[in-house]
């Protein structure tokens, strides 16, 4: 039902790039690159429940479930989301950063599992805390 849909944002994984040390050499660590946040509306559960637990498997830990029509978007297990917060964006749609280059409003959820059925898709998500 459309009246139960709430706004959230998601960003898709694009690539990863090596982090360089002070000498310009690869440090062995990588930075994950995501696309610009995309606004979307969907039914998002208040908290996890027993019926969703069986849907994703008994051992999968998650906090909420997003339910949408099948084929409406391409969220996968590598996507990040803004559910309880709204990202601050620049005019070009990219995430706004502070003077230190840190994202002002980092994502607050990650995708744990995607379960597709005949007519819809359920996405299990977990709350995360991201620091600069």
Buried (B, 14 or more C-beta within 10 A) or exposed (E): EEEEBEEBBBBBBEEEEEEEEEEEEEEEEEEEEBBBBBEBEBBBBEEBEEEBBEBBEEEBEBBBBBBBEEEEBEBEEEBBBBBEBEBBBEEEEEBEEEEEEEBEBBBBBBBBBBBEEEEBBBBBBBEEEEEE
